[in-house]
């Protein structure tokens, strides 16, 4: 089964009971500098493999961009 979540304002369909790490892989964020907030709470990277997403979660992903 699937569920709907909102990522940076866009609806995404993902597997039911997906872990946050699955979303990281889906968004091709591995190896990049980023932070993730779920329902206005920051989720540390150390918890991404254990954190289970729920239907209608609101996820915000922020990527660090270098420059000068």
C-alpha positions in Angstrom: 0.0 0.0 0.0 1.0 3.6 -0.4 0.5 6.9 1.4 0.7 10.6 0.5 3.2 13.0 2.0 4.0 16.6 1.1 7.7 17.4 0.4 8.6 21.1 0.0 5.0 21.8 -1.0 4.6 19.0 -3.5 2.6 15.8 -3.0 4.5 12.6 -3.2 3.2 9.0 -3.1 5.5 6.7 -1.1 5.3 3.2 0.4 3.2 2.9 3.5 5.4 2.9 6.7 8.4 4.1 4.7 11.4 5.2 6.7 12.8 8.7 6.2 16.0 7.2 4.7 13.9 5.8 1.9 12.7 9.3 1.1 16.4 10.5 1.2 17.2 7.9 -1.4 14.2 8.7 -3.5 15.2 12.4 -3.6 18.8 11.5 -4.4 20.1 13.3 -1.4 22.7 10.7 -0.4 26.2 12.3 -0.1 24.8 15.8 -0.1 24.5 18.3 2.7 20.9 18.6 3.8 18.5 18.9 6.8 15.0 17.4 7.0 12.1 18.7 9.1 9.0 16.6 9.5 5.9 18.4 10.8 8.0 21.3 11.9 10.5 19.1 13.9 14.0 18.6 12.7 14.9 14.9 12.4 18.7 14.2 13.0 20.4 12.1 10.3 21.2 9.5 13.0 17.4 8.8 13.1 16.6 8.7 9.4 16.9 4.9 9.2 14.5 4.5 12.2 12.0 7.4 11.6 8.8 6.2 10.1 6.8 8.6 7.9 3.0 8.7 8.2 0.3 9.6 5.8 -0.1 13.3 5.3 3.3 14.2 6.9 4.6 17.6 5.9 8.3 17.2 5.0 10.7 20.2 4.4 14.1 19.4 2.9 16.8 22.1 2.9 20.1 21.7 1.0 23.3 23.5 1.8 24.6 25.4 -1.2 28.2 26.6 -1.2 29.3 29.7 -2.9 31.4 32.7 -2.4 
